[in-house]
Amino acid sequence: MPSGLLRSSRRRRRRVSAALVGFGGLIDLAGALAPRWIAVLNTRELLPPSLQTSARPLLLIMGLALLLVARALLRGSRLCSSI
């Protein structure tokens, strides 16, 4: 296989994986920043109050972390690809 085809296949895989991870991060950010009345499930019966208050900041942090991982994947970070 010519090296040009192999290189483009790696780029495509990196772009697709970065896009999927980035999309997940954007969904996390949207869920963390959305007003509470948009929530589809009424979680008051399902979750304890302490977990309800800490879920939004954790979701925001995880969304940002996923966006950073997507950026590293797109740039071809070896550490990010091995996880």
N, C-alpha and C positions, 0 to 999 in steps of 0.2 A: 504494500500500500504506500503510495507516495506520501511524503511527509506533509505536504500541503493539505491533503484530505484528512490526515490524522489530526493535524492542528485545528482545522475547522470543526471537526467533530468534537474535540475537547472544548472549544469555545462554545459550541452549541449546548453541550451538556452543562457548562458553567452558567450560561445565560438562563437556561431553563430552570436549573436548580436555584439560582439566585432569584429568579422571578417568583418561583413558588414560595420560597422562604420569605421574600419581601412582601408578597401578598398576604401571607399569614401575619407578618408583623403589622401591616397596615390595618388588617381586620382587628387585631388586638388593640391597636391605638384607637380605632374608631369605637370599639366597645368600651374602652376606658374613658374616652372623652364624651361619649354620648350622654345626654341627660338621663336621669334615672327613670323617667316616665316612659322611655322607649323600651325598656327591658321587657322582653317577651314573657319570660317566666317570672312568676311571683316567688322570689327566693326567700321571703321572710319565714315561710314555714320550713324550708329545706336547710337553711344555713344558720348557724349560731350568730348572734349579733357581732361578736368580735371578728368573725371571718367576713361578715358583710362589709365592715368598715375597712378592712385591710385588703380586700380583693381588688379594688380599683387601682390603687397605687402599684400593686404587684403586677397587674395586667399591663399597666403603662410601662413599667420597667422591662417586662418581658417583651413587649412590642418593640421598644427601642433596641433591646438586645438582638432581636431577630432581624431588625433592619441593619444593624452593624454586621451581623453574620452574613446577611445577603450581600452586603458590599464587599466583604472579604472573599466570599465565594466568587463574585463576579471578577474580582481582581486576581483570582487564582491562588489564594493563600493555601499552602500545603497543610498547615495545621487545621484550618477550617474544613478542608476536603477530607481529612482523615477521621473526623468525628462521626 
